[in-house]
């Protein structure tokens, strides 16, 4: 499943976890016993998002299991849902009535926005997707997500810091790619830089030649790819490997080959420490699941689950503004505007040998 589907993310079955140990999975009664707990709402019954929801669930369990035992720690109950917003809101209400004192979820943007617009939020809630800017989160509701637009803004700041002044953007003709490209352009413009042109991905050699000629004539000094790694590798050689390239974590994908690494050599991107910084202190704390991950997207959502659990414990002990910065496995996390946590990835560069982490002086 590609990131474009993953970013849209969100019963009768529950998993109870206490004291850092996962209990046996068993059916949750129609009227669960009232007891204080942390409720986790995940779309585990969804045909579209179920696999990524499972990755998040395992990440949350890993976060809990790595904690030192705490006195009066709340147990955790997972409430599986499907995609229907009414079902998700009903499940949220059911969790509250069952004694939830904190809720992690829901997990899709649509469900998060539906919950934000309802009057259902009555305990501290950490949503796992960032709503649109025109949707306000109510008191007590916060959001942390895997958001490509935020990565595009971070990369725009890095490109400006590296001296790029005139950039061309290449993306797909769809809403997500346009949002990512626009996020880059808006942030790049803040520092007085300019997005000279925006191109739509194509494999037509005549069109690619015209793009390359435009890059030369417009004195473009970098290209931003609002594309995944496979598509960026297809077009980079036609645009010239000497033109500096930038992108989001989409550039870093499991289908890379030696030839592919050559095609994207030099490209700068950001990604989670969980994927590219094995010696990161937080990353070394959490063991990898046996058998690894089927996709990079699954690995990223596993990391999101770990940090969601860690944030839940901080929010249970402190106010939003007092949380400070969390050096997380999904990035550097800090309170941002509109009750949305800011997540900064680790800057890195593609090389012919693999991925190289950038030093701080190379990005500022």
N, C-alpha and C positions, 0 to 999 in steps of 0.2 A: 504494500500500500504506500502510495507516495505522500509526501508532506502536504500537498495541496488538499488531500482528503483528511489527513491527520489534523490539520488546523481547524477543521469545522467542528471537531469534537465538542461524548458525555456518556420490595420484591419479596421475591419469595425465598431467596437464598442469601445467607450471610456468612461471613468469615469472622470469627471472634479471635482477637489477639490480645493477650495480656502478658505482662512481665517479660516482654521481648520474645515470647514463644508463640508460634502460630498454632491455634487450636484446630481440632478436626472440623472440617467444613460440614455444616448441617443445616437443614431448613430453618428459616426464621419463622416463628409462629405468626399467624395472621395478626395477633395482638401481642407483640413482644413484651416481655416483662419490663416494667419501668425501672431503669437503672441508669445512672450517669455514664456516658460513654462519648467517644468521638465517632461520629457517623461519617462514612465515606460513600458518596453516591457516584457510581461509575456505570457506564453503558455496557456492562458485561454481556447483556442479552442482545446487543446490537450486531446485526450482520456486517455493518459497515465499520464500526469503531470498536467492536469487541476485543480484537487482538491487541490494539493499543491500550485499551482500558485494562486488559490483563497485565500488560507491561507496567502500567501505573500502579496497579494493585500490588504487584510483586515489589515494586520500588518502595511503596509505602511500608510494606512489611519489612523490607530490608532496613529502612530507616528506623523503624521501631525496634527491630531485633538488635541493632548496633548500639542502642541507648543503654546507659547504665540504669539498673533498676531504680525507680523513683517511688518514694512514699506517696500513697494516694494517687498514683498514676491512673488515668482513665483507660479502660479497655477500649478496643476499637471494633466496630461492627461495619462490615461492608454491605451496602444495600444495592444490589444489581438492578439496573433499569434497562429499558430499551431506548428508543429515540424520541418517543412521544413526549412533548413538553408537559401535557396534563399529567401523565403518569409520573414524570420526574417531580413535578410540584407536589403531587399527592404523596410520593415517597418521601420527599423532604418533610412534609407535614407529619407523616407517620413516624419518621425518625425523631422529630422534636417531641411528639407525644410519648415516644418510648424512652425519653430521657436524654437525648443527645444534648450535650453542652457545647459542642463544637462540630461544625460540618465541613468536610473537605469535598468539594464538588459543587455543582455538576461539572461536566467536562467538555461540553460542546458550546460554541459561542451562542447558538440559538437558545439552548437551555439556560445558559448564564443570563442572557438578556431577558428571558421570560421570568426567571426568578427575581432579577433586579427590578423588573416592572411590577411584580406582584407585591402583596403586603405580607408575604410569608416569612421574611427573614426576621427571626427573633433571637437567634444566638449568633455568635461570631462564626462567619462563614468564609472559607477560602476557596473561591472558584478557580478552576483549572483551565480557564480560557479568558482572554481579555475581550471585553465587549467593545462595540463600536464607540467612537468618541462621543456620540450624541446620546448614549445610554449611561445614565448616572447610577453608580452603585449606592445603595442605601446605607445608612449607618450600620456598622457592624459587618459589612460585606466587603471583601477584598478580592483581588484577582492576581494570579500568577499564571503565565502561559508560555507556550512555545510560539512566539510571534515573529514571523519573518520581517515584518515592517520595522520592529525594534532593532533587529540585526542590521537591516539596511541603513537605518539612521546611524548606528555605531560605525558601520563601514564607511559611511560618508564622512564622518568626523576623522577617521583614520586616513582616508584618501586626501582630505584637505591638509591634515598634519604632515603628510608625505609630499606636499607641494603640488598636488594635482589641481589644475585650475579649469580645464575644459574637458568635460566627460560626455561620452555618448552612452546611452542606455539601450540594452537589447533585452526584450522580454517576449512573453507569449501574449496572444490576443485573448486574454481572459482576465477576470476581475482581480484575482489574487496577484498575478504578475504585474498588473497595472498599479495596484496598491503598493507593492514592494518598490517598483520603479519610482513612483511618486514620493514615497517616504524618503528614498535616497535623494531625489532631486530637491525636495523641500529642505532637508537637513544640509545638503551641500551648498544651497543658496544662502544659508544663514551666515556662512563665513565669506560671502562675497564671491563664491565660485559659481560656475555656470554649467548646466546640462545643455549641451549644444544641440543634441538631437536624440530622438528616441526611435529605435528600429524594432520591427516585429521579426521574431525568429523565422528563418527560412533556410532551406537547403538548396534553393535555386542559385546556381553559380553566377548567373548574370546579375541577380539582385545583390548577392554577396560582394561582387566586384564593385558595384555602385556604392555599397556601404563603405567598403575599404577606401575607395576614392574620396568619398565624403569625409571620412576620418582624416585623411591626409589634407584635403583642401580646407577643412574647418579647423585645422591645427589642434585636433583632439589629442590630449595627452594621457587618456585612460578610457577604458571601457568598463561599465558596470553591467554584470550579467544578472538579470532577474530571472534566472533559469536554473535548472538542476544541472548536476555535473555532466550527465550524459549529453545533453543538448549543448552545453557550453563547450564541451570537447569537440563536438561536431563542427562548430563554426569558428572556433578560435584560430585554427591554422589559416583560414581564408581571410581573416581580418588582420593577420600579422602577429606573430608571437612576440614581437618586440614592443608592442603597445601594452603598457601595464594593465592588468585586469583585476577586477574586484568582484566580490559576490558574497552571498550569505552562506549559511551552513549547507544550503542545497548543493553547493559545489562539491562538498565532501560526501561522496556516496560509495556504496559497496561495489559498484560496477567498474571501479577504476582499474586500469591495467597499466603496464609499463608504458605503452604507447599513449594511453590516456593521461598519465602523469606528465609525459613530455608535452602533450598538447596544452595542458593547463599550468605548466611550469612557470613559476613567478606569480601566479594569481594569489591575491590576498583575500582572506575570508575570516569569519569568526565562527566558532563552534563551541560546544560544551566541553569543559574539562574532562568529563566522563568519556568522551570519544577521542580526544587528542592529547590529553595531558596525564598519562598514567602515573607520573610521579607527584601529581598534585596531592597535597596532604589529605584533603577530604576524600578524593577518589580512592586513595589507598585504604580508607577506613571500611569500605563496603566491598564484600566479595562479589565477583561476577557470578551470575546464575550458571549452573552446570549446563554445558552445551552452548553457552553464549547467547547471542541475539540473532534472530532471523534477518533483521534489517537494521540499518542505522536509525530509522525512525523509532523502532521498538526500543533501541538503546536510549534514545533521547527521552522517550516518555517514561522509561524506567527511572532515569535520572530525575525527571520532573517529579515522580512519585516520592523519591528519597527526600528531595528538598521541600516538597509540600508537607511531608510529615514533620521535618525539622522546623519549618515555619509555624506549623500548627502549635507545636510545643512552645515556641517563643511567644506567639500571640496569646496563648493561655496564661502566660506569666507576665506579659507586658502589653502596653498600648501599641498601636500601629507605629506611631512616631518614635517610640522608644526601642523598636526592634533593632535598629542600626543595620549594619551590613552583614550579610551572611555569605561566607566564602563557601559557596555551594558546589555540588558536583555538576549542576546545570549552568553555573555561571556565578558571577558576583551579583548578589541580590540585595536590593535596598528599597526602602519605601519611596514611591514615586508619586506623581500627582494623581488626583481622582481615585485614591485608594487602590491604585494599581502598582504592584511591585515591579520595579525596574530590574531586568536581568541582562547583564553585560556578559557576552561570551569572551572566549580567549582568542586574541588575534593570532593568525597563523598564515603560513605561505606554502603553497604547493611547490614541491621540487621534484626532480626526476627520481629521487630516492624515496619520496613519501612526503610527509607533512613536517614542517619546521615551525616551532613556536617563535613568535616575534618577541624581541626584547622590548621593554617599555620605551626605550629611546627611539625605537623604530616606528612607534605609533603616536608620538606626541610632538 
